[in-house]
C-alpha cells in the first residue's frame, strides 16, 4: 500500500472518528438529526465539518440561560389566574358548538407555553405587502410612547430605509424606539445603517449576538420572529419581513404572497411580553423592567379571542408544533395549510395521515419555486407522500407563497412565523397567533380558495412523470430533513 493510499484511509478513519465524537458530544440532540449530521460529515470529509461549523453547532448554554431566565414580563399574574379558572372550569370561552375545541386549545397553551387567552381583540388579516407596509408606516407615525420592533430579515433597500427613517423621526420626537434584528437575517445591511437612529436616541441591537465572528455566522438558532408593538395598543406578527422582495420587487420571485396580522387589544400585550423577553436576553446592559405604559390594558376592541404562542431551542416543548398537531387531530371536516416549506417530523406527518384516513379534507398549498432549493426538493417529497395518501396539494403559481397559516373547519386559525418544518419546530425562535374567531377563520378559507385559482393541483400523474434525476434529488434532500 502506497503512502498516498495510507494517508487517504487514515484521513477517512480520523474524519469518521471525529464525526462521531463531535456529533455525540452535544447532549439532547434529536436522534434523527444525529444520523443526518453523521451522514453529512462522513460523506463530505473535511467539507462536512465546515458545514457543521455553520449549521450544526447548538446554541450556547449561556444564551439558553439568558432566554430562559427572562420572566413573562407583565403576564405572570394573568397566567396564574387563568390556570386557576381552567382548573375550576370557569374560564369564559365562546358559547358555540366548537366550545370544546377552543377550551382544549386554550388549556394546551396555558400549560405548555403559559400563553394567556386575550378576549375581544380587533384583528385584520393582511395578505399583500403594500397593504402591510402602508398600514405599519401609518401606525408608526401615530406612536406616542414606544415602538418595539423585531424582524428576522431587515434589508437596507427602499422599504427598509423608509421604515428606519420613520423610526428615526419618532425617536427625534422623544418616542422610545427599540429594534431587535437577527445578525444573519440582517447581514446585508451596512455597518452604520442604524447609526442615525441611535444618534436620535433609538436603540438597535442584534439578537443574542457574539463578539466572535464564526459564532455570528451560525446559521441555525435564528430569531425568525416578526413582532411590532406600538404603544402597547397595536401589534403586528406574521410572515412578512422587511425588504423590497416582500413588495414583489424581485423579478426572480415575482409577486410575494404572504399573510400577516394587525392586532388591536390586549393580545398586543402578549406580543409585548415576548419582545421584552428577547430584548432583555440580547441587550442585557439596556434591559427593561415592567412599566405600566408598556402594558395598557384596554377595553374590548373587537370580537376576536386569541393566544400568542412562542417556541424555540430554549424550550423542548415545541408548543407551536403541538398546537398544529392538536388542531389537525380535532378537525371534523377540513384542514387548510399554507407554507413555503413543508418538512414535517414523523409526529406531524402521522397526524396528517390519520386525519386523511378519518375522512378529513386535507388541503396543502406550497410555492412553485424555491428560495432554498434543497429544502424545496424535500418539501416536494413530503407533499407527494400526502398526495399518495389522499390529500389535495396545490402548487401556488402566481409568484412566491410565503404564508404560514392553518385553519380547521373554518373555526380556528393560526397565523405566524413558523413554517411546517423541523427547522421552525426545533431550530428557530418563532411566534404564532392562535385565533378563535369563526369570521376570521372563514376569511382565511376564502383567501385559500382564491389562491387555489392561481395554483395547479399536484396529481399522481404529474408525480409519476418525474424524471429519475428529479426523484433522486427529492429523496436525497429528504435524507437531510432533520437538519434542513
SULKA-V734288 format. One record per helix or strand. SS is the DSSP state (~ for helix, > for strand). FROM is the first residue (numbers start at 1). LEN is the number of residues. Records with the same first field share a line. If there is no record, write none. Layout:
# SULKA-V734288
SS = FROM-LEN ; FROM-LEN
This chain:
# SULKA-V734288
~ = 3-22 ; 31-13 ; 47-9 ; 61-8 ; 76-12 ; 99-15 ; 129-13 ; 158-15 ; 195-5 ; 213-4 ; 244-4 ; 267-16 ; 284-3 ; 292-3 ; 319-12 ; 346-12 ; 373-17 ; 422-6 ; 438-15 ; 460-5 ; 468-12 ; 481-3
> = 118-9 ; 146-6 ; 154-1 ; 176-6 ; 203-4 ; 223-1 ; 227-4 ; 234-5 ; 242-1 ; 256-2 ; 260-5 ; 304-8 ; 334-5 ; 342-2 ; 361-7 ; 392-5 ; 400-2 ; 405-4 ; 412-5 ; 420-2 ; 429-8 ; 455-3
